Each structure stands twice: as C-alpha cells, then as structure tokens.
Amino acid sequence: MDLLDTGEVWTHLLAALRLAPGTMLWTRDRRLDTIAAELSLAADERTLRG
C-alpha cells in the first residue's frame, strides 16, 4: 500500500501518530490498518494489553 493512495484525513492522522511517541492506531478499516502497520503505527493485541 502506498502512502500516496491515502486521503488527506488519513495522512494527517498518521502524521499526528508519528509525532506522538508511543501512540498506536487501532482501527477496523483494513486499508488504514495496513498502512499503519507498514509505518509501525498499528496497534495489535500485544500493544493493546500493555
């Protein structure tokens, strides 16, 4: 998935996550989750449990 394929809102959301260390994205949207995972920003079961 290419970051250029994302919308303006997603781009801003991912940028905000990158600026906040330790913040992870939890989403049901598969496409957004794939992009977040490629950027190491996606939450999974391990990160949600702490």
Backbone torsions as a table, in degrees:
resi	resn	phi	psi	omega
1	MET	NA	135.3	-177.3
2	ASP	-101.1	133.6	179.3
3	LEU	-58.9	-26.9	179.1
4	LEU	-68.3	-16.6	178.8
5	ASP	-82.5	-5.8	-177.2
6	THR	-84.7	159.1	176.3
7	GLY	-80.4	172.3	-178.3
8	GLU	-63.1	-39.2	-179.5
9	VAL	-65.4	-46.1	179.2
10	TRP	-61.9	-40.3	180.0
11	THR	-61.1	-43.7	178.3
12	HIS	-67.1	-39.8	178.2
13	LEU	-61.6	-46.9	-179.8
14	LEU	-65.8	-36.0	177.1
15	ALA	-65.8	-41.5	178.6
16	ALA	-63.5	-39.2	177.3
17	LEU	-63.4	-40.2	-179.5
18	ARG	-65.0	-33.4	-178.8
19	LEU	-78.4	-15.3	-178.6
20	ALA	-110.3	92.5	-176.7
21	PRO	-53.7	135.4	178.6
22	GLY	85.7	-5.5	180.0
23	THR	-85.1	132.2	-178.8
24	MET	-121.8	153.1	-179.8
25	LEU	-99.3	128.4	173.3
26	TRP	-116.6	118.2	-176.8
27	THR	-144.2	153.8	174.3
28	ARG	-90.7	-12.5	-179.3
29	ASP	-74.4	114.9	-175.3
30	ARG	-63.3	-40.0	-178.1
31	ARG	-66.9	-45.4	178.6
32	LEU	-65.3	-38.5	177.8
33	ASP	-63.4	-39.6	178.1
34	THR	-62.3	-44.5	179.6
35	ILE	-65.5	-44.4	179.4
36	ALA	-61.9	-38.0	178.4
37	ALA	-65.1	-40.7	178.0
38	GLU	-62.0	-28.1	180.0
39	LEU	-96.5	6.9	-177.8
40	SER	59.2	39.5	179.8
41	LEU	-118.2	-0.1	-175.9
42	ALA	-86.0	133.2	174.6
43	ALA	-80.7	146.5	173.3
44	ASP	-134.2	-175.0	-176.8
45	GLU	-56.6	-38.9	-178.9
46	ARG	-66.3	-41.8	-178.4
47	THR	-75.0	-28.5	179.4
48	LEU	-73.5	-30.4	-179.1
49	ARG	-81.0	-18.1	177.5
50	GLY	86.4	NA	NA
